[in-house]
């Protein structure tokens, strides 16, 4: 994933004046399945230039944070995010991409007072008792299903190599499409299939924003709209991208996150 840093690096200085950072909430970025925190590199840099302090969370059980699959759980994902915001004195803006929507929902349930806003980016927005797997099964327009391979013995789920560019980088420049297959990583299975417990008294009180991805082939616009209809949000934005706008529409995504944070 370090290739993303090279791809999006410029001569800019991502440091913002401390006084500006202090005036704005911290933005916590949580990646989805088959990813790690490197996907946020360019968006994180843009947010920092605009005066936000950014925390990019690396969930356990992937090459950048290795852990045996049988030790990875949805509770561990939740607790990893909670640990990342433990030192924050003010409520944070919590952004979850794709499967990250399940993880950030669990955090909102566990610590609603710590969260200013939850931003769902092309994300699974669950109701009580739903999981990524149960929501994905409702997605009539997703093209991801045939490309997913579950290895129950290893406790991992993977994406067919040949399908990765078309699923995750549709509409992207050809150079990025060529890189995409090697950016996708295998995902521990257990958190993907585990239902999340959510209550109106806790999760229901947290402010929510949704960012749609209009050309998405993984979490389709159909499912995105269905989930928001079931769990209304305060603000809605639409990016004319596929599933990875942090690679294909960096200014548009950063702007939507910043509007949600205000």
Buried (B, 14 or more C-beta within 10 A) or exposed (E): BEEBEEBBEEEEEEEBEEEEBEEBBBBBBBBBBBBBBBBBBBBBBBBBBBBBBBBBBBBBBBEBBEEEBEEBBBEBBBBBBBEBBEEBEEBBBBBBBBBBBBBBBBBBBBBBEBBBBBBBBBBBBBBBEBBBBBBBEEBEEBBBEEBBEBEEEBBBBBBBEEBBBBBBBBBBEEEBBEBBBEBBBBBBBBBBEBBBBBEEEBBBEBBBBBBBBEBBBBBBBBBBEBBBEEBEBEBBBBBEBBBBBBBBBBEBBBBBBBEBBE
